[in-house]
Amino acid sequence: MIDRRGFLRSGTVGLAALGVAPQLLPAEEQKAAPPPEPPRAPAPARRTLGRTGITLPVVSMGVMNADNPSLVRAALDGGIVHFDTAHGYQRGRNEEMLGEVFKTVKRDSFTVATKVVPPGADRSTGLFGPETKAEPFVEMFHLSLKRLQTDHVDILLLHNATRREGVLFEPILKAMQRLKKEGKARFIGVSTHGNEPEVIRAAVESKVLDVVLTAYNFRQAHHAEVLTACREASRAGLGIVAMKTQAGGRFSKDNPKPVNMKAALKWALQDPCVTTAIPGFTTFDQLAEDLVVLKDLQLTDAERLDLAGATRLVNGIVDIGAYERPFSLACSLTANPMSGLAPLNVTLGALVSGAPDPSALTYRWDFENNGSWDAQGVGLTNVSHAFAAGSYFVRLDVTDEEDRKVTFTEGVERCTVESLARAGQ
């Protein structure tokens, strides 16, 4: 474990290695820190948050579980500028902790997003009742400003929306627009932990929301739908921020294997629609790991296989284990021929074990690139396709004779096969 001083002095993860001067340190800590070496690492990757025009590093900080102001200062020192909190986190102490840090630095050196759940929200349905009024929502937001010790936030989000009706609930939507007009929130948006595609599309439909904070990770069973909705929102000018990128740290309740946190964060950031992610690091070691991603988004083959979990990639075969209903496999594939011109002939296959009658199973493969289906194969255990350079979403649906989807008790629902594409050159 390292503390903040150790983090700053480290030759591999400190400020010198990251090429960032300790400008935000208190004076006494600047004296204690060694002089920075010339920058050696590449500049942090940055992307623009939709029509807001805000340019952010691809890694930000989800502050929900953090309670150490020195960790926030170290994040600022390391090049992180965006911080995500909420009115209800730690019963307000989370915003208060951030406020104590923010009052010591220039306001234009960071951006902050906070989230508010309107009183009267029904968490089980995602709907608001007649008791949900704009005034209490606005009062809660003003209290958040006081805690944060600022006169405005950069992004105000309706917290934890799960239904279209909630996103478009007129009293709250108008209240957020008014706060934006008053300059108390530069931009407004919505956060969603579930039913994300519907919520994202509702944000587009609103025509006034600027930002979506959405759950986005390699373990989402419905990631294809989330991806498509994010693309639609991005085309409409909304900024996309990803959360839950590490998928809770475990593959599943039945598979306690730890998730490769760095790989999972990189995976989410492969999507150019995602401007930034907000991993919830709470230690200096975790911060150091996330700062590595800030400078290097390239997923290694080893990291891709880590994310594949129990799924093994052998000679182009995706081993998806034993038979059970229902099933849909999702993969991502990057075709990257050295020439950049010639298409790759890649064969993918599903290896099934334990099915009562494997011949009764029907396989449907789909390859999606930029929203259009490039190839389809029905009734094929294996499918070959010539992939041009680019990124593809690969889906496999398996059905039995009664057209019921089948699943496989071992393995995961998502894998990456870039290494296979390279092997097919």
N, C-alpha and C positions, 0 to 999 in steps of 0.2 A: 504494500500500500504506500502511496505517496501523498504528501500534503501539498499545499499550494507552493511553498518555497521549493520543495523537491521537484514539483512539476515544472517550475520556472527554470530551475538550474539544470535539469536533465539535458544531457547532450543529444538525446534522440527525440524527446517529445517536448522539450522546453521551447521557449520563445525563439531562441537562436536557430534551432533546427527548423522552425516553422517560418523563419524569416519575418517575424513580427517583433517590433520594439515594445518594451513594457511601458507604453505611454500612459496607461490607465492605472498604474500602480501608485499607491500613496508614496510620498517623498522618501520616507524612511526605508521602504522596501526597494525603491529604485537604487538606493545606495548599496543595499545588501546584495542586489542581483549583479551577476557578472556582466561585463559589456557584451552586447550582442555581436555575434559574428556576422559577416556578410551573408545575405540571403543565398541559400543553396537550393531550397526546395521550390517547386513551381508555385505560382500564385494560386490562391484558393479559387476553385471553380465557382462562378457566379452565374445566376440566371435572373431574368426579369419576371416579376410577379404579375403577369397578365397586363391589363390596361392600367393598373395602378402606377406602372412605371418604376416601382421600387425594385432596385437590383440587390439581391441577397446572395450571400454564400449558400451553397447547396446544403450545408449542415447548419442547423439552428439548435436552440435549446428548448426542450419541453421541460418546464420548471415544476410541474405538478408535485413531484415527490422530493424536490430539493429543498433543503433548509439551511444551507451553508452559504452565506454571502461571499465568502472567499472563493467558492467554486464558480459563482457567477462572474466575479472579477477575473478569475483565471480564464473563463470562457471568452470574455471580452478581450483579454490580452492575447488569446490564441487566435483571434480573427472572427469569432462568432459575434454577430450583431443583432440577431433577431431572437426574441424571448417570448414564449407562449405561456400564459397563465390563465387563471379564471377566477371569477368572483368567489366561488365556493371552495377553492383549493385550500386545504388546511384551515378552513373556517376564516379565511381572510389573511392568515399569517403569511401565505405565499406571496400575495401582492405586497404586503407590508415589507417583507424581506427584500423583494426587488426594489421597492421604493427607497430603502436605505442605501442600496448600491447606486441606483440611478441618480440620486441627488448629488453624488460625488463626481459625476462625469457629465460631459456636454450632452445636451439633449439630442443633437444630431449625430451622435456616435452610436446610437442603437435604435432599433425599432421594437415595439412591444405590441402584442395582441392580448386582449383579454376577452373572456366569454361570460355571458350572463344567461341563466335559465330563468325565464319569466315565471313569477309565482302563478300557481294554478295549472302548471303543465302536468299532464297525465303521462308518466313515464311508460306505462304499459301500452298506451295507444299512440303516443306521440302527438296527441291533439291538445288544444287549449280549450278551456271552458269559458263560460260567461264571466267567471271571476278573474280571468286573465286580463289585466288592464295595462296600459302603457305606462302610467305614472309610477307604479312600483318598480317596473323594469328600469326606468330612467333613474330613479332614486338609487337603485342598486349600482348602476353604472357610475353615478356620481361618487358613491362611496368608493368604488374601485379606483377612480381618479385620485381621490384623497389618499388612499393607501399607497398608490404608486408614486405619489408626490410629483404629479405632472398635470398639466392642464389639458392634455389630450393623449389619446392612444393612436397608434398608427392603424390598428385594425380592431374593430369591435365585431364579435361574432355572436350570433344566436347559438346557444350551446346545446349540443347533443340532439339535433333534429333527426327524426326518423321518418317523417311523413311529409308529403308535398303540402298538405293543408297547414302543417305547422310552419313550414318555410314561408308560405304566402299569407300567413295570418296578418291581416291588414293593420290592426292596432300596433303590433310590434314592428312590423315592416316600416310603417310611417314614422314611428318613434326613432328608429335607427336612421332613417333618412334625415330627420330633423337634427339629430345629433351630428350627423355628418355635415349638414349645412351650417351648423353653428361652429364647426371647426373642432369639436371635441373628439371626433373620430375621423381620421383622414379617409378611411375606407371601411366598408361594412361587408359582412358575409355571414357564413353559417358553418358550423362544425357538425360532423356526423360520424357516429360509431357503428351504425347499422342501417340496412336498407339504403346504402349509400347511392346507388344509381338513381333511385327516385328523388332523393334529396338533391343530388348534384343537378339533375335536370330541372328541378323546381327552382334552383338558384338561377339557372339560365333563363327560365321562364319569367322570373321576377323582373328582369331587365334593369334592376337597380343594385343588386348585390355584386360585389367586386371580387370576393375571395371565397374559396371553399377549403376548409380543413377536413380532410377525409382519412379514415382508416385505409391503409394501403400496404399490403405485404404479400410475401410469396406463399403464405399459407391460406389465403382467402379462397374458399371454394368457389366463389362467384367473381373471381378477379377479372375474368373476361368482360363481365358487365361493368365492373368498376372502371376498367381501362377504357372501354368505349365511351362511358359517360364523361370521364375526365377529358378525353379527346374532344368531345362535343363542347364541353365547357371551355376548354382552352381555345378552340376555334371561335367561340363567342366572346373571348377576351377576358375570361375570369382567370384569376391566379389560383394555382393548385398547390396546397401545402399538404405533405403527407405525415401522418402519425401512425402509431402502432406498427412501425416498420419492422420491428424485431419480433413481432408475432407472439408476444408474451414470454419469449425466452425459451420455450419448449416446443417441440414438434406437436405433441398432443398429450392428453392425459395418459394414454397407453404407451406413449413413446417418450420417456423422460430425457432423451438425448438433448443436451443444450444446443440451442441455435447458435451458429456462428454469427455473433452480433454485427461484426464489421461487414461480413458478406451480405447479411440481410439488409443492412443500410445501403450498401452499394447497389444491391438488386433493385431496390425501390427507385434509386436515383438514375437507373438506366433509362427510365422513361423521361424523355425531354419535356413532357407536359408537367412534370413535377418540378416546381421551382426550388423548393427546399423541403427538408424533412426535420422533424423536431424530436429526435431521440431523447428519452428521459434519463440522461445520465445523472448519477448522484455521487460519484466518486471521481477523484482526479485521474485514476487509472482509466475509467470509462471515458472521461473527457479526452484523454490522450489518444485513445483508440479511435474516437470519432473524428478527432482532428486529422488523423492519418487519412481518413476517407475524404476529408475536405480537400486534400491535395492530390488524392489518387482514387479515381472512381473505377478504375479498371478491375473487373472481376477476373480473378485467376481461375484456371480450370479446377484447382483444388477447392477453391471457395464455392464454385458452382456445384461440385459434387457434394460438398458439405450441405448445401441447401437442398440437394436431392434427398437427403436423409437416407431412408431405407431403400430408395429406388437406385438401382445400379444400371450404369450404361455400359454395355458390353457388345462390341461389334454392331452398333446401331440398334440394339434391342433394348427397349425399356422394360425392365422386369417389374411388373406391377402385381406380382404375388398371387394370392389365393382368391377364389371366386366368392362373391357375395353380392346382393343387390343393395342399393343402386350405385352406378359408377359414371364418372366423367373425369378424364385425365386432362390436365392443362399443362402445357410446356411452353417455354420460350426458346426460340432458335435464332441464332445470328449467323447468317451466311456471309463470310468475309474472305472471298478468294484473294490470293496475293495480288493478282492482276487488277482486281476491282472490276473486271469486265465479264469474264467467263462465268456462266452459272455453275453451281455445284449440283451434281447428281447425288442426292442423299436418300438413303433408305432408312425408314424408321419402322419399328415393329413392336408389337405387344406380345410378351411372353406370358401365357396364362397357365396357371397350375390349379388343380383342384376343381375345375368346372365339371359338372355332371356329364355334360355333352358339349365339348368345345366346338364341335362342328355346328352346333345350334346357335352360336354367338355371331352377331353381326357387328362389324367394326366400321365406324365412320370417322374419317380423318378430315379435319379442316385446317387450312393454313391461311391466316389472315395477315395482310400487310397493309398498314395505313387504312384500315377500315374496309378493305375489299378482300373477298375470298379468292385466293389464287388457284387453289386446287381442292378437289374433294374426291374421296375414295370411299365407296360403300362396299361392305362385305369383304374387306381386305384385312387380313392379319398384319400384313406388311404393305407399306406404300412407298413408292419411289417418286421423287419430284425434283425437278431442276430448279434450284433456288438461285435467284439473282442476289447480288449483294444487298443486304438490308436486314432488318429485324422482323421476325414473324411471331405471331402467336399461334401455337399449335394446339388443337383440341381433338381429343379422341373420345367419342361416345361409343359405348359397348351396350348392346341390347340382346336379350334372349328371344326365343321364338314368340313370346307374348308381348314383345316390344317393351319389356320392362328393362330399365337400365340396370346394369350389374356393376358391382364394385369389387375391390380387392382389398382384403383385410390387412395386407402388408404393403408397405410402400407409402408414398405421399401423392398428393394430387397435382404436384407441380415439380417440374424438373427443368434442367437446362441442357441443351445438347449442342452448344457451340463447338465443343471439342470434336463431336461427331462430324459437324459440317467441315471443320478443317481437315479431318481425316479423309473426307470424301473428295478432296481435290485431286 
